[in-house]
Amino acid sequence: MKVKLDRLILQMDDTELEQFCRQWVEHRSADYVEVKRFGGAGDKGRDVVGFCTDQRHDDNWDNYQCKQYRSKLGKAEGLLAVGKILYWASQGEFTSPRRFVFVAPKGLNSALLKLINKPASFKVELIAGWDTACATKIVQNKTIALEKEVLAAVEAFDYSTISFVDVDEMIADPAAKPLLFALFGNDPGDYPKGTVPLDVQAHEMVYMDALLGAYNDREKGKFGTHQDVFDDAGHGEDLKIHRLRFYEAEGFQKFYRDNTSPETIAQFRLGIRLGIHDTLKQAAADELARVEATMSRAGGLEPAGPLASYAYIPVKQGICHHLVNDGEISWKAPK
């Protein structure tokens, strides 16, 4: 059954949304040395913060304002959120943020969206509406006048750095895929099929050398290089198929490592390794016979887990070559 991701996100409360946002931001940007959630009493307008350097609030940082409103985020709430941050920046609590992002699953109303799309107007509206939107709402039982350092912070801020993200953008963001999988078991979909480069690449050498050894074990040292095998009428096509399997498994692992988790891929590989274990131990006429028997066994395995429906025969067979490449198995007879 297809998971209704938008409904699940829209059902989150403020705390759950902030936690989700923190993890999403961690996956989303390599710009940050640290992502921290401040949401709660005393956050001074910060919900989730991405620090760009180890100087944290003394250097560039981005603010992600997360609120799960009953309806679309409105102009008054938007002005207050930005005003609060700039007030505390004016008091020396931190520098003004490099970027201000509204994380509003239900989106923004037309008035706030218009301000974000016209940054100069946002500034004018914040100054003009300060007494109503901000003055008595930033600090309890205190009226904050828009003057001196507060006015300077409001006037100096770059309002073009304000943006927003709604639920559709969050779901569509590739950086959210691992998080959606971990939280909701979201199906990441099929992987892009592998492309086999014309020339053997450096990262293929271990398994390709192992296959060269297997062909030579049968043909009594006939082949000096991989190209000799490719040129051979009896084995050339077979070696091309092995490379196809390797790249199918490479595309599979890369896609699902990015869109599920490294642990999911590790568990899948372990399942293949355990499934071929007994075949590798069995006596074989030569190394190539062991390769052939293992390919047959791997192709017939039925892995469990969330990736099972995408574990096509070439993928399962190609994982064997990755296991060789990573030194986890060998085609040589067990000692």
C-alpha positions as CSV (number, residue, x, y, z in Angstrom):
1,M,0.0,0.0,0.0
2,K,1.4,3.4,-1.0
3,V,2.2,5.6,2.0
4,K,0.5,9.0,2.0
5,L,3.6,11.0,2.9
6,D,1.9,14.4,2.7
7,R,-0.7,13.3,5.2
8,L,1.9,11.9,7.6
9,I,3.9,15.1,7.6
10,L,0.8,17.3,7.9
11,Q,-0.2,15.3,11.0
12,M,3.1,16.0,12.8
13,D,3.0,18.4,15.8
14,D,5.5,21.2,16.2
15,T,8.1,19.1,18.0
16,E,7.8,16.3,15.5
17,L,8.1,18.7,12.6
18,E,11.2,20.3,14.2
19,Q,12.8,16.9,14.7
20,F,12.0,15.9,11.1
21,C,13.4,19.2,9.8
22,R,16.6,18.8,11.7
23,Q,17.2,15.4,10.2
24,W,16.2,16.6,6.8
25,V,18.5,19.6,6.9
26,E,21.4,17.3,8.0
27,H,20.8,15.2,4.8
28,R,20.1,18.2,2.6
29,S,23.2,20.4,2.9
30,A,26.9,19.8,2.9
31,D,27.2,23.5,3.8
32,Y,26.9,22.9,7.5
33,V,29.4,21.7,10.0
34,E,26.5,21.2,12.5
35,V,22.8,21.2,12.5
36,K,21.1,22.0,15.9
37,R,17.5,22.1,17.0
38,F,16.7,25.0,19.4
39,G,12.9,24.7,19.3
40,G,11.2,25.4,22.7
41,A,11.3,28.0,25.4
42,G,14.1,30.4,25.1
43,D,14.9,29.5,21.4
44,K,14.8,33.3,20.6
45,G,13.1,32.5,17.3
46,R,15.4,29.7,16.2
47,D,13.9,26.3,15.5
48,V,16.5,24.4,13.5
49,V,19.8,26.0,12.7
50,G,22.5,25.1,10.2
51,F,26.0,26.4,11.2
52,C,28.3,27.0,8.3
53,T,31.5,27.0,10.3
54,D,32.7,26.0,13.7
55,Q,32.3,29.7,14.8
56,R,28.5,28.9,14.8
57,H,26.5,32.0,15.7
58,D,29.6,34.3,15.3
59,D,29.7,33.4,11.6
60,N,27.2,32.4,8.8
61,W,24.2,30.3,9.9
62,D,20.8,29.5,8.4
63,N,17.5,29.5,10.3
64,Y,14.7,27.0,9.5
65,Q,11.5,28.2,11.1
66,C,9.2,25.2,11.6
67,K,5.6,25.6,12.5
68,Q,2.6,23.3,12.0
69,Y,-0.2,25.8,11.6
70,R,-3.8,24.8,11.2
71,S,-3.8,26.6,7.9
72,K,-1.4,28.3,5.6
73,L,1.2,30.5,7.3
74,G,0.1,34.0,7.4
75,K,1.6,37.5,7.0
76,A,1.4,38.4,10.7
77,E,3.1,35.2,11.8
78,G,5.8,35.6,9.1
79,L,6.6,39.2,10.1
80,L,6.8,38.2,13.8
81,A,9.1,35.2,13.1
82,V,11.6,37.4,11.1
83,G,11.2,40.3,13.6
84,K,12.0,38.1,16.6
85,I,15.2,36.8,15.0
86,L,16.4,40.3,14.1
87,Y,15.6,41.6,17.5
88,W,17.7,39.0,19.2
89,A,20.5,39.5,16.7
90,S,20.4,43.3,17.5
91,Q,20.9,42.3,21.2
92,G,24.1,40.5,20.4
93,E,22.7,37.0,21.0
94,F,23.8,35.9,17.5
95,T,24.6,37.4,14.1
96,S,21.7,37.9,11.7
97,P,21.1,34.6,9.8
98,R,22.5,34.2,6.3
99,R,19.2,32.6,5.2
100,F,15.8,32.4,6.7
101,V,13.6,29.5,5.6
102,F,10.0,29.0,6.6
103,V,9.3,25.3,6.8
104,A,5.5,25.4,6.5
105,P,4.0,22.1,5.4
106,K,0.7,23.7,4.5
107,G,2.3,26.5,2.6
108,L,2.0,30.3,2.9
109,N,-1.0,32.5,2.4
110,S,-0.9,34.9,-0.6
111,A,0.0,38.0,1.5
112,L,3.1,36.4,3.0
113,L,4.1,34.8,-0.3
114,K,3.8,38.1,-2.0
115,L,6.3,39.7,0.6
116,I,8.8,36.8,0.1
117,N,8.6,37.3,-3.6
118,K,9.2,41.1,-3.2
119,P,12.0,41.4,-0.6
120,A,11.9,45.2,-0.6
121,S,8.2,45.1,0.3
122,F,8.9,42.6,3.2
123,K,11.3,45.1,4.7
124,V,8.8,48.0,4.3
125,E,6.0,45.9,5.8
126,L,8.1,44.8,8.8
127,I,9.0,48.4,9.6
128,A,5.5,49.7,9.0
129,G,3.8,46.9,10.9
130,W,6.3,46.5,13.7
131,D,4.1,47.9,16.5
132,T,1.3,45.6,15.6
133,A,3.1,42.4,14.6
134,C,6.2,42.4,16.8
135,A,6.5,45.1,19.5
136,T,4.6,43.3,22.3
137,K,5.0,39.7,21.0
138,I,8.7,39.1,21.1
139,V,9.3,39.3,24.9
140,Q,6.5,38.7,27.4
141,N,5.3,41.8,29.2
142,K,7.7,44.0,27.3
143,T,7.2,46.5,24.5
144,I,10.1,46.6,22.1
145,A,10.4,49.9,20.1
146,L,11.7,49.8,16.6
147,E,14.7,52.2,17.2
148,K,18.4,52.3,17.6
149,E,20.1,48.9,17.3
150,V,16.8,47.1,16.6
151,L,16.0,49.4,13.7
152,A,19.6,49.0,12.4
153,A,19.3,45.2,12.4
154,V,15.9,45.4,10.6
155,E,17.2,47.8,8.0
156,A,20.5,45.9,7.4
157,F,19.0,42.5,6.8
158,D,18.9,41.0,3.3
159,Y,15.2,40.1,2.8
160,S,16.0,38.3,-0.5
161,T,17.4,35.4,1.7
162,I,13.9,34.6,3.0
163,S,12.3,31.5,1.4
164,F,9.9,28.8,2.2
165,V,9.4,25.0,1.8
166,D,6.0,23.3,1.8
167,V,5.1,19.6,2.1
168,D,5.3,18.9,-1.6
169,E,8.9,20.3,-1.8
170,M,10.0,18.4,1.2
171,I,8.7,15.1,-0.2
172,A,10.2,15.8,-3.6
173,D,13.7,16.7,-2.2
174,P,16.1,13.8,-2.8
175,A,17.7,14.6,0.6
176,A,14.5,13.7,2.3
177,K,14.3,10.2,0.7
178,P,16.4,8.4,3.4
179,L,14.5,10.1,6.1
180,L,11.1,9.2,4.6
181,F,12.2,5.6,4.3
182,A,13.4,5.5,7.9
183,L,10.3,7.1,9.4
184,F,7.5,5.8,7.2
185,G,8.9,2.9,5.2
186,N,8.5,4.9,2.0
187,D,9.2,2.9,-1.1
188,P,12.2,4.6,-2.8
189,G,11.2,3.2,-6.2
190,D,13.3,1.4,-8.8
191,Y,17.0,2.2,-9.3
192,P,18.5,3.6,-12.5
193,K,19.9,0.8,-14.5
194,G,23.7,0.5,-14.6
195,T,25.8,1.8,-17.5
196,V,28.9,-0.2,-18.4
197,P,31.8,1.9,-19.6
198,L,33.8,0.8,-22.6
199,D,37.1,0.5,-20.8
200,V,37.7,-1.4,-17.5
201,Q,37.8,1.1,-14.7
202,A,40.3,1.2,-11.9
203,H,37.7,0.3,-9.2
204,E,37.0,-2.9,-11.2
205,M,40.5,-4.3,-11.1
206,V,40.1,-6.6,-8.1
207,Y,37.1,-8.6,-9.3
208,M,38.3,-8.4,-12.9
209,D,41.7,-9.8,-11.9
210,A,39.9,-12.6,-10.0
211,L,37.9,-13.5,-13.1
212,L,41.1,-13.4,-15.2
213,G,42.5,-15.9,-12.7
214,A,39.4,-18.1,-13.0
215,Y,39.6,-18.1,-16.8
216,N,43.3,-19.0,-16.7
217,D,42.6,-21.7,-14.2
218,R,40.4,-23.4,-16.8
219,E,42.5,-22.6,-19.8
220,K,45.9,-23.3,-18.3
221,G,47.2,-19.7,-18.2
222,K,46.1,-18.9,-21.8
223,F,45.2,-15.2,-21.1
224,G,47.7,-12.4,-20.2
225,T,45.2,-9.6,-19.8
226,H,41.5,-8.9,-19.5
227,Q,41.5,-7.9,-23.2
228,D,42.7,-11.3,-24.2
229,V,39.6,-12.7,-22.5
230,F,37.3,-10.2,-24.2
231,D,38.9,-11.2,-27.6
232,D,38.4,-14.9,-27.0
233,A,35.5,-16.6,-28.9
234,G,34.7,-18.9,-26.0
235,H,34.8,-16.5,-23.0
236,G,34.6,-12.9,-24.3
237,E,30.9,-12.6,-24.2
238,D,30.8,-14.2,-20.7
239,L,33.2,-11.6,-19.3
240,K,31.1,-8.8,-20.8
241,I,28.1,-10.3,-18.9
242,H,30.0,-10.3,-15.7
243,R,30.8,-6.6,-16.1
244,L,27.1,-5.9,-16.8
245,R,26.2,-7.7,-13.5
246,F,28.8,-5.7,-11.6
247,Y,27.5,-2.3,-12.9
248,E,23.9,-3.3,-12.3
249,A,24.8,-4.0,-8.6
250,E,26.8,-0.8,-8.4
251,G,23.8,1.3,-9.6
252,F,21.5,-0.6,-7.2
253,Q,23.8,-0.1,-4.2
254,K,24.5,3.6,-4.9
255,F,20.8,4.4,-5.4
256,Y,19.5,2.6,-2.3
257,R,22.4,3.8,-0.1
258,D,21.4,7.3,-1.0
259,N,17.6,6.7,-0.8
260,T,17.3,4.3,2.2
261,S,20.3,3.8,4.4
262,P,23.8,2.3,4.4
263,E,22.5,-0.3,6.9
264,T,19.8,-1.4,4.4
265,I,22.5,-2.1,1.7
266,A,24.7,-3.8,4.2
267,Q,21.9,-6.1,5.2
268,F,21.1,-6.9,1.6
269,R,24.8,-7.7,0.9
270,L,24.9,-9.9,3.9
271,G,21.9,-11.9,2.7
272,I,23.6,-12.5,-0.6
273,R,26.9,-13.5,1.0
274,L,25.2,-16.0,3.4
275,G,23.1,-17.3,0.5
276,I,26.2,-18.2,-1.6
277,H,28.3,-19.4,1.3
278,D,27.7,-23.1,0.9
279,T,28.2,-22.9,-2.9
280,L,31.6,-21.3,-2.4
281,K,32.6,-24.1,0.0
282,Q,31.7,-26.9,-2.4
283,A,34.3,-28.7,-4.5
284,A,34.5,-27.5,-8.1
285,A,36.4,-28.6,-11.2
286,D,38.2,-25.2,-11.3
287,E,37.7,-21.6,-10.3
288,L,35.6,-20.8,-13.2
289,A,33.2,-23.6,-12.3
290,R,32.9,-22.1,-8.9
291,V,32.1,-18.7,-10.4
292,E,29.4,-20.3,-12.6
293,A,27.9,-22.3,-9.7
294,T,27.9,-19.1,-7.5
295,M,26.2,-17.0,-10.2
296,S,23.5,-19.7,-10.6
297,R,22.9,-19.8,-6.9
298,A,22.9,-16.0,-6.5
299,G,20.4,-15.6,-9.3
300,G,18.0,-18.0,-7.6
301,L,18.1,-16.3,-4.2
302,E,15.0,-14.6,-2.8
303,P,16.3,-11.8,-0.5
304,A,14.0,-10.5,2.2
305,G,13.7,-6.8,3.2
306,P,12.5,-3.6,1.6
307,L,14.7,-4.0,-1.5
308,A,13.5,-7.5,-2.4
309,S,11.2,-6.4,-5.2
310,Y,14.1,-4.6,-7.0
311,A,16.7,-7.3,-6.5
312,Y,16.7,-8.5,-10.1
313,I,18.9,-11.4,-11.1
314,P,21.8,-9.3,-12.5
315,V,21.9,-7.4,-9.2
316,K,22.1,-10.4,-7.0
317,Q,24.8,-11.9,-9.3
318,G,26.7,-8.6,-9.5
319,I,26.8,-8.3,-5.7
320,C,29.0,-11.3,-5.8
321,H,31.6,-9.4,-7.8
322,H,31.4,-6.5,-5.3
323,L,32.0,-9.0,-2.5
324,V,35.1,-10.1,-4.4
325,N,36.1,-6.5,-5.0
326,D,35.8,-5.8,-1.3
327,G,37.8,-8.8,-0.3
328,E,34.8,-10.6,1.4
329,I,34.8,-13.7,-0.8
330,S,37.2,-15.4,-3.3
331,W,36.8,-17.8,-6.3
332,K,39.8,-19.8,-5.1
333,A,39.2,-23.2,-3.5
334,P,38.7,-23.0,0.2
335,K,41.7,-24.2,2.2
